[in-house]
């Protein structure tokens, strides 16, 4: 438990641009390209940070494109709360061209070793 006064915001900024091809008749889609720019301050380990950004993006794809929640109209109970009803993103679901960049020369004077 953390008292409300002890909770401090930890803002991280970034921008994402994606190019997606959608078949309007079938709803099938293919993510052609994604570019992500992340402000991580002065990264302590760029490879790890880029991997974290990639993983978070793919996790978000799973939430947005593959997770389907169904609620009971009578009780409001969540009916699809099992992993059996969820297909995690696979190799063909990630962007064909996936580029992640860390913002350069943007140290954080308040972070550990100027990181965010």
ABEGO torsion letter per residue (X at the ends): XBBAAABBBBBBBBBBBBBBBBBAAAGBBBBABBBBBBBAEBBABAAAAAAAAAAAAAAAAAAAAABBBBBBAAAGBBABABAAABBBBBAAABBABBBBBBBBGBBBAABBGGBX
